[in-house]
Each structure stands twice: as structure tokens, then as C-alpha cells.
């Protein structure tokens, strides 16, 4: 059974009580049936319940929330004729919907995107102490795992055999920002200045710059030995090759389902 279908007791009970209360006594059977769980996750009544409940964060896990949203996005994309891209002033229809469907129908990619979204609901800051050759005492640097500049700096400081999670995180940050928070990114074709603009405690890059970083670091992560060990080489390399396509289902989730809920599920970028 795919990992995203392995639900916690509380998540599974929430689904059953929403859709089929009569199955409460058979929850152990439901838990082991992937097709039943898939059907429930795709049920429009579950999506409606999740979206209409202002206290849903207290009732279900981020994993269930984003799995349902990704399921809904995939179904909606099957009905679309095109996707939308934006420049500084316009919305532009792009006829790449077949590529978007093909990518999101890859189970490995779908599951990776769910887990990536979940990873941004709880972020971490870490402090590293280090010694500069020829100087006395320890130096200290604090890193945030949602700051792409911090992660680039960290990747440069650590040994190569430790870089896989950092490379992967850099790719994730770029895709998450472009997919869920495109309003915090400089528009496409923006001529960048020598010094990037700051938003809160972070710098802003352009769409093209984030896309180039995302492609590069997903490729580096996907080609690493650790990616093969964890079974992530396929989705990482697919995301590297189809980075701009991968933005589209996340854009749909951001605009249609999360419009005024982003700060409830994710850390504020202000």
C-alpha cells in the first residue's frame, strides 16, 4: 500500500464518520483496503467537509488535508483545457494541460508533492558552530529550512556526502514558493538588480531564478546515492525535468482552495 494511504487512526475515523458512519465497526477492514481508501479520499463530500470547517486543523493531520487537496486538484485538472501563467500584467493561457496531467498521475510524483507540502507546515531553524582556520573561538550561523539562501550557504559548508537533504530542500523551497506563494516572487521576465529585494527576513528572486535553482538542485539530489536508497530518485529527476509543469497543480491548489488559508497551514512569509 502506498504510504499516503496509510492513515492514522484519527484521520481514518474522520473520513469514515464523514462519508460512511456505518463502517465504524469495520474500520480495520477499511484500513487495509487501498481502493476503498482511495475512493474515500476522492469523494467530493470529504473535500467539502474539509473546506467548510474553520477548525479543520484541529481535527485532521496536514497529511490528510493535503492528500485530499491534491486529489481534488488532479480531478479538476482532468477537466481543464489549459493552464494559466502570469507575467507582470497579464494572465496567459498555456496549452500544456496534457503534460500536467501526465506528471501528476505519476504516483511517485503525486506522493512526493503531498509530503513536500506537509513538510512546510512545520519548519525548523538550526544553529551550527564552526571554526575558521587561523582564528580563535567558535563562529555561529543560524539556518532556516525555508530560506533558500540559508540552504545554499549550508550546502556549501557541509561535506558532499551529507548534501542530499539540503539539495532536496532547496528544490522544495523553490517549488513551494512558486506553486503556493507566487505573490512573493518577482514576476517573470523581471530584470534583476545586483542586490535582491528583501521580503521580511528573506530575499526575493525572480520566477526564472527560482526555476533554475529548483531544476538544478532537484537534479543534484536525484542523481545522488541517497536518493536511490530512499527511493526518491525517480520523482526528484522527474521534477527537475518538468519543474515548470509541477508548479501548475500547486498554483491551482493555492488559488482555488487555499486562497485565504495559507497562513493557517504554513509559516508566514512576511
N, C-alpha and C positions, 0 to 999 in steps of 0.2 A: 504494500500500500504506500502511495506517495506520502511524504512527510506532511504536506499541508492538509491532508485528510485525516491525520491523526490528531483528533481534537481532545482538549481537556474535558474532564467530567462536566464542569460548569458550562463550557461552551456548547457541548453536545446537548445538555439538558435545556439550555436556552433555545436551541434550534427545534428540538422535539416539542417543547411546550408552545412554541410559536406556530409550528406547522401541523403537528400530529400528536396532541396530548395523549391520545390513546396508546401511543407507543412507549410511554414512560416505563412500563413494566418490561419492555423488551429492549431496553437501551443497550444491553450488552451485545445483542444481535446486530443492532443498527451500527454500533461502533466498529464492527469488523467487516461491514459491507461497504466497499468503496463506491459502488454505483448508487446505493441509497444516499450516502453522504453527499456525493456529487450532485445528485438531483435536488437535495435539500438546499445545498449552497447556491444553486442556480434559481431557486424558487423566488419569484418576484415578491411574495408575501414576506419573506425573510428580509429582503432588501428594504422594503417599505417600513418594516418594523424598526430596523436599524437606523434608517434615516429620519424617522419621525420621533425617536426617543431622545430627548435632550440630555438624558443621564446615561446614555448607552456606554460611555467609557467606564462606568462603574459596574456594568453587567456582563460585558464580554471582553475578551482579550484583543489586543491590537492584531494578532494573527487572524482571528476570525473576521474582524472588521475589514481588514484589507484583502483577505481572500474573497469575501463577498463583493467588495467593490471591484476587484479585478475580474471576477466572474461576470459582473454586470457590464463592465467596460468591454469585455470580449464579445458578449452578446450584442451590445449596442453597435460595436464596430462591424459586426456581420450585416448590419442593416444600412450602414453608411455608404455613400457613393464616392466620397473623397474625404481628405483630412484638411485641416486648416493650419497654415503657417502665418506668422505675423512679422512684418518689418516695423519700422518706427511709426508708420502711419496707417497701414492697411492690413486687412485680413485677406489672405490669398488662398484660394482652393488649390489643393495639390492632389493629383490622381495617383496616389501611392497606396491606396487602401488595401490592395491585394498583398502587398509586401508587409503591411502592418498586421493583417490577419495571419499571414504565414508565420510571422515571428511570434506573435502572442499565442498561437496554437502549439508552439513548441513547449512541451511540458516543463522541460528544464529551465527555459527562459521564464515562463509564467511563474513557476515556483520561486525562482531567484528574485524576480521583481517583488513578489509578496514579501519575502524575507528581507529584502532591501528596505522596503517601506517601513516594516516593523522596526528595523534597526535604528531608524531615525526618530522613533518615539521616545527613546531613552539614549541620551548621548553622554559622553564621558570626557573629562579633562584629566590629563596625566602630567605629572611633573618628572622631568628627567634631570639628574645631576651628572655632570661630566667634568673632565679635567682638560684644560688647554695646555698643550705641551709648552714648557718653558715658563709657565705661570703658576703661582701658588694658589691653593684653595680650589674649591668646587664652584662650578658655574651651574646655574639652574635655568631650565627652559620649561615653560608650561605649554602643553599642546591640547587643542580642542579637536575632537574627531569629527566635527562638521565644518572645520575650516580648512579649505584646500591648501592654503599656503602653509599652515602648520604641518599638514601631512606631507607636503613636498619637502619641507625642511627636515622632518623626521626621517623620510626615506633616504635622504642624503647623509644622515648621521649614522644609521644602523648598518650592520653587515648585510651583504646581499642575500644570504640565506634566511634572513628574518624579514624580508621586504614584502612578501606575498600579501599579508593582510593590509599593509599600508597601501600598496599598489591598488588592491581591490577597493579599498575605501576611497581613494582618490577618484576612481572611476564612478563609484557610487555617489559621491558628493556631487560630481558634475551632472550625472543623470537626474538625480533627485532635484537639484536646483532648476535645471532646465524643464523638467517634467512637472514638478509640483509648485515651484516658486519662480516661474519665468519673469514675474514682475520685478524680481530683484536682480535680474541680469540685464546688462546693456543690450539694446536691440541689435538685431542682425545688421551687418554692414556698418556698424558704428566704428569710426576711426579712433583707435585707442591712443591715449596720451602716454607719455613716458611713465607717469605715475598713475596707477589705478585709483579709481574713486573709492572712498570708504562708505560702507553702509553699516551703521552700528560699529562693531569692532572688526568687521570683515571688509575686504576689498571686493570691488565688483570687477568682473571681467565681461567681455562681450560673449554673445552666443557662440561665435566661431571659436573663440579661445577655450571656452568650456568644452565644446565638442571635440576639439583637437586633443585636449588633455584627457578627456574621457576615453576616446578611442585608443590613445597611446597607452594609458595605464591599464585599461581592461586587457589590451593585447599582452602587455608585460605580465600581468597577473595570470592570464590564461595560458601563457606559454611556460609558466613556472612548474617545477616539480610538485609543489604543494597543491596546485590546482588539480592535478591528476589524482593525488592522494585523496582529496576531499570530493572528487567527482564534480568539480566546478569548471574544468577546462572547456567543456562544450558551451555552456551558457555564457561564460566570460568572452570567449572568442566570437560567438555569435553577436553579442552586444557590441564588441569592438567593431565588427564588420557592418553592423546595422544600427549604429548609435543614434542617428537622427530619426530612424524609424521607431526605435524604442521610446523616444520621447512622446510619441503620439498617444498611446493608451494612458500614459501618466498625465498628459495635458487634458485629456478627456475627463479623467478622474478629478483633477484639480478644478476644472471649470464647472462641471455638471454636478458633482457630488460633494466636493469639499469647499465650495466657494467661500463660505463663512465659518468653516470648521477647522481650518488648517492649524490655527494656533491652539486648538484644543488637543490635537493629536501630536503636533510637532513643536519643537522649541521655537520660540520667536526669533526671527532674523533681524529684528530692529535693534 
